[in-house]
Amino acid sequence: VRIARFHNVYGPWGAWDGGREKAPAAICRKVIEAVTNGSHRIEVWGDGEQTRSFMYIDDCIDGVQRLMASDHREPLNIGRSEMVTINQLIDTVAEIAGVTIAKNYKLDAPLGVRGRNSDNTKIQEVLQWKPSISLAQGMKPTFEWIEAQMKTSARQEAVSE
């Protein structure tokens, strides 16, 4: 038995709409919608300075495989320790999209905790491993996949009308 605690895993083939998606997918969707509708503006819950760490799915799989191949029996965090603000996440996605996005801050919206990230001290000590895919590297294929899903969905809606 191995126990892994995952921290904000994202990537293609994940939820990207419907309210159950993680922040990276939600931001991708919001940026794509803002470009599509011509507003180039998205709503941000809070002031955008909340911090999180996000781990690309390929790093997660690598971490799980390494954990399973080990003889370690205690819980381990599998996540990235790189903290980014929601504003930085939005800027990263906007850069991938090749657009400038204005942020409309909704200060009365739920924020969650102000900051959260994965403490990877133990996994680095036990497995001599840490995630290697940066946020920008992981967001590019995530954005492209979500964009393709949204285009397919829009075509399907147009055909059914």
Disulfide bonds with the S-S distance in Angstrom:
none
